[in-house]
Amino acid sequence: MSVHVIGAGLAGLAAACQLTELGHHVVLFEAAPQAGGRARSYFDKQLGCRIDNGNHMLLSGNISALSYLHRIGARRSLTGPAQPVFPFRDAKTGAAWTVRMSPGSFPWWIFTPGRRVPGTYWFNYLRLRKIQGAKPADTVAGLLGGSGALYRKLLEPLAISALNTMPQDAAAAALSPVLAETMERGGYATLPRWARIGLSETFIDPALEWLRAHGAEIRLGERVTALRPGQATVVATPPWVAAELIPGLTVPDEFESICNLHFKYQMNPGETGFWGLVGGLAEWVFARPEIVSVTISAANRYVEMPAADMARAVWGELAKLFGLEAGALPPHRVLWERRATFRATPAQMKRRPGPYTPNPNVVLAGDWTGTGLPATIEGAIRSGNAAAMALLNPAG
Ligand SMILES: Cc1cc2nc3c(=O)[nH]c(=O)nc-3n(C[C@H](O)[C@H](O)[C@H](O)COP(=O)(O)OP(=O)(O)OC[C@H]3O[C@@H](n4cnc5c(N)ncnc54)[C@H](O)[C@@H]3O)c2cc1C
């Protein structure tokens, strides 16, 4: 069968790989001159080096993402600590702590004060079990209490980064599969992982190479404006484009931004190469070769803040916490992804369609479709796999 895949983000690439592997001829259309969508690398002239549009972290329990990387021969291009270790700093107090999970599924680590969040007791962690019983209308903060050391120093930062939505608004049901597939399976399913060189080098370029080598046709810079009648098609575009291509489709229509700041500065990577920060603007810091990268998720709340003020404030936090040169702001780039993901609120979750459409020749993929997962790499890849299988099984 000949299949058109529209959109060469991770969802479209995953669908294209799956269909190609099953022997179908894929033509992949991408409107932009390069593939990758919201996960891509580029050469930044101002900084004089390659950067990612944003830091992307995976966990070792993200099995669809790891299988995808295995298929395209890029599994070894990830990096990260050998142990499930999460160092944190508090921007308000300067306090530092490191969560050191135990590897297996029984959480021995919560019984050892030096391995768990300071100021917590083992029984506080039982609260996490509530997430698995989350009802569609529950929010993360509503279900987990929204206060206390465990919430503020671990659950809130994890929830904001996984859901890209503030916990008082975010659907707890979107967090439950994330926790079930990672933390609840134990430390070995919670190893932090990211692209060693860059997002494109790990997730995108090897996929394009694999697809070409297996006979797929890749058409970059070709925007699809209408579906071809009778043509088997995977629509793997952002939701607003899918709704234009398929009139009457209900899709998420509220979005959250993510702000990434890249500072040209060589910082000591410490034990893990990254830190979670609470109590300030910066939320995750990655010490990469030549570059210190900072992520601020659910960033609609800062949308009025000028980029220069943001850069100064974030550098000030880093300087204080890590003993860097406070006065000299290094060359930097502030990148806003305005529609980084849909807002994972209970109302928006209801607007996520499954892969099927009324037209049996047309299926949907994208991190915004009804994977059950939040809008993540794992969700995007899983949606691409699901769309490919839905196209081959139109009866559902
Ligand atoms: C700054 C940032 C940080 C993030 N951090 C993380 C993280 O730490 N961990 C994590 O797991 N996830 C993270 N994510 C989320 C992750 O990047 C996305 O979930 C994933 O990349 C979405 O892939 P997708 O294929 O669903 O969509 P997209 O990447 O948006 O792909 C859609 C593609 O369709 C193309 N297109 C649009 N219209 C047309 C058309 N008419 N014809 C042809 N092509 C078209 C677009 O150009 C695009 O390439 C982050 C996202 C951002 C923006």
The ligand as an ORCA input file, in Angstrom:
! r2SCAN-3c Opt
* xyz 0 1
  C      10.653     23.556     24.098
  C      10.077     22.179     24.237
  C      10.549     21.328     25.224
  C      10.038     20.036     25.343
  N      10.549     19.194     26.288
  C      10.173     17.898     26.288
  C      10.795     16.982     27.177
  O      11.676     17.336     27.971
  N      10.415     15.664     27.114
  C       9.461     15.232     26.245
  O       9.188     14.030     26.211
  N       8.822     16.101     25.418
  C       9.152     17.410     25.405
  N       8.532     18.283     24.547
  C       7.406     17.816     23.724
  C       7.865     17.152     22.402
  O       8.761     17.977     21.727
  C       6.626     16.960     21.532
  O       5.681     16.187     22.241
  C       6.906     16.240     20.222
  O       8.048     16.749     19.572
  C       5.674     16.417     19.325
  O       5.849     15.730     18.100
  P       4.645     15.701     17.052
  O       5.144     14.934     15.880
  O       3.416     15.254     17.718
  O       4.381     17.222     16.638
  P       5.307     18.283     15.873
  O       6.701     18.141     16.328
  O       4.647     19.597     16.035
  O       5.251     17.827     14.343
  C       4.266     18.244     13.435
  C       4.936     18.497     12.094
  O       3.946     18.776     11.103
  C       4.466     19.759     10.228
  N       3.351     20.362      9.490
  C       2.444     21.264      9.963
  N       1.549     21.550      8.982
  C       1.889     20.828      7.888
  C       1.335     20.689      6.584
  N       0.235     21.345      6.213
  N       1.959     19.871      5.686
  C       3.081     19.180      6.054
  N       3.636     19.282      7.285
  C       3.037     20.066      8.209
  C       5.191     20.702     11.181
  O       6.093     21.540     10.482
  C       5.866     19.720     12.119
  O       7.153     19.350     11.671
  C       9.004     19.603     24.456
  C       8.503     20.470     23.479
  C       9.031     21.739     23.365
  C       8.490     22.663     22.303
*
